[in-house]
Amino acid sequence: MDTAANPDEVRLRKGSPLRERLLWAGAGVLVLLILVPGLLTWASGCPPLVAAFLAVPVGLFLIGVAALERNVAWIITRDGILIGKQRPFGQVHKRQIDNHDFADVRVRKNRFSFPRSFSLVCRLASGGVLISPPLPDITRVNETSATVARLLGLPEAPQVENPLDAVNAEIILGPPVSPGFGRVVRMAVPVLTGLFSLPFLIAF
């Protein structure tokens, strides 16, 4: 979900669609097929192929990502935050946190994300910490965090340094920055993995 047009509601989400998950799983199965000629070579008394040992962790990783990644959605309103989590083909688990349960909110930069992304860090009065899905519009990170703080009745979060923020006079605005490019990169990885495994399958 993206930031809603309604100023009294912000929606965030994280997860992969079913089509993308099937692509990851299919690439994992294709990589695991490299293990078959390696086992046959080993059974015939020859040293097993190194590619067969490499195929096991890579294939299991791709299948694990497709099977275990959760879809997470946040709906932030004046009443608090409604958090929904769902695993593939599983039930949706919901959790409602009232606005008076929050102590403060701030923004953090996600280190291992491509393209660059930011998330909200919400500290609860009980001492717990909640990390939101990535903010949908990287050009309005500080604006979105200010809206969330206003909805929850909290002090405005300190602004983070973001070269792509729309309020920076130095940047030249072009097409809106979209997480779609990152999705293309994630889909290209299993495709390339499958293509690189084809020579081994053809040799087999």
DAUR-V887941 format. One record per residue. N is the residue number from 0. BURIAL is I if it has 9 or more other C-alpha atoms within 8 Angstrom, else O. D_CENTER is the distance of its C-alpha to the mean C-alpha in Angstrom with 2 decimals. Layout:
n | burial | d_center
N | BURIAL | D_CENTER
N | BURIAL | D_CENTER
This chain:
n | burial | d_center
0 | O | 12.75
1 | O | 14.02
2 | I | 16.58
3 | I | 19.53
4 | O | 22.87
5 | O | 24.51
6 | O | 25.02
7 | O | 25.19
8 | I | 21.67
9 | I | 18.11
10 | I | 15.22
11 | I | 11.50
12 | I | 8.80
13 | I | 5.27
14 | O | 5.56
15 | O | 7.50
16 | O | 11.21
17 | O | 13.97
18 | O | 15.26
19 | I | 12.32
20 | I | 12.38
21 | I | 16.12
22 | I | 15.92
23 | I | 14.09
24 | I | 16.65
25 | I | 19.49
26 | I | 18.84
27 | I | 18.86
28 | I | 22.13
29 | I | 23.57
30 | I | 23.00
31 | I | 24.60
32 | I | 27.61
33 | I | 28.49
34 | I | 29.44
35 | I | 32.32
36 | I | 34.57
37 | I | 33.98
38 | I | 35.26
39 | O | 38.18
40 | I | 39.10
41 | I | 39.05
42 | O | 41.16
43 | O | 43.70
44 | O | 44.32
45 | O | 42.50
46 | O | 39.77
47 | I | 36.30
48 | I | 34.16
49 | O | 31.70
50 | I | 29.15
51 | I | 29.36
52 | I | 28.28
53 | O | 25.34
54 | I | 24.29
55 | I | 23.87
56 | O | 21.00
57 | I | 19.14
58 | I | 19.72
59 | I | 18.87
60 | I | 15.57
61 | I | 14.55
62 | I | 15.98
63 | I | 14.41
64 | I | 10.80
65 | I | 12.02
66 | I | 13.96
67 | O | 12.25
68 | I | 8.56
69 | I | 9.04
70 | I | 8.73
71 | I | 9.26
72 | I | 11.49
73 | I | 13.68
74 | I | 17.08
75 | I | 18.98
76 | I | 22.74
77 | I | 25.99
78 | O | 26.21
79 | I | 23.06
80 | I | 19.49
81 | I | 18.80
82 | I | 15.71
83 | I | 14.96
84 | I | 13.12
85 | I | 13.63
86 | I | 13.44
87 | I | 14.45
88 | O | 18.05
89 | O | 18.29
90 | O | 19.49
91 | O | 17.74
92 | O | 18.26
93 | O | 19.02
94 | O | 19.89
95 | O | 21.88
96 | O | 22.37
97 | I | 25.35
98 | I | 25.51
99 | O | 28.30
100 | I | 26.17
101 | I | 24.22
102 | I | 25.80
103 | I | 23.80
104 | I | 20.56
105 | I | 19.36
106 | I | 16.66
107 | I | 14.98
108 | O | 13.55
109 | I | 10.39
110 | O | 12.23
111 | O | 10.27
112 | O | 8.18
113 | O | 9.76
114 | O | 10.94
115 | I | 11.64
116 | I | 9.93
117 | I | 11.36
118 | I | 10.96
119 | I | 13.98
120 | I | 15.73
121 | I | 18.17
122 | I | 21.07
123 | I | 23.11
124 | O | 26.90
125 | O | 26.91
126 | O | 25.13
127 | O | 21.71
128 | O | 18.51
129 | O | 15.48
130 | O | 12.18
131 | I | 10.78
132 | I | 7.50
133 | I | 7.56
134 | I | 10.99
135 | I | 11.45
136 | O | 14.47
137 | I | 14.65
138 | I | 18.41
139 | I | 18.87
140 | I | 17.00
141 | I | 20.28
142 | O | 21.55
143 | I | 18.69
144 | I | 19.02
145 | I | 22.76
146 | I | 22.47
147 | I | 20.51
148 | I | 23.14
149 | I | 25.89
150 | I | 24.75
151 | I | 24.59
152 | O | 27.87
153 | I | 26.69
154 | O | 27.76
155 | I | 25.78
156 | I | 23.07
157 | O | 24.15
158 | O | 23.02
159 | O | 20.76
160 | O | 21.71
161 | O | 19.74
162 | O | 21.66
163 | O | 19.97
164 | I | 21.02
165 | I | 23.39
166 | O | 26.10
167 | O | 26.67
168 | O | 29.95
169 | O | 29.37
170 | O | 26.55
171 | O | 27.36
172 | O | 25.31
173 | O | 24.48
174 | O | 22.20
175 | O | 19.36
176 | O | 16.21
177 | O | 13.56
178 | O | 9.87
179 | O | 11.67
180 | O | 12.66
181 | I | 9.35
182 | O | 9.15
183 | O | 12.72
184 | O | 12.15
185 | O | 9.84
186 | I | 12.62
187 | O | 15.30
188 | O | 14.64
189 | I | 15.88
190 | I | 18.57
191 | O | 19.89
192 | I | 19.84
193 | I | 21.93
194 | O | 24.24
195 | O | 24.93
196 | I | 25.85
197 | O | 28.37
198 | O | 31.16
199 | O | 31.20
200 | I | 31.38
201 | O | 34.09
202 | O | 36.01
203 | O | 35.89
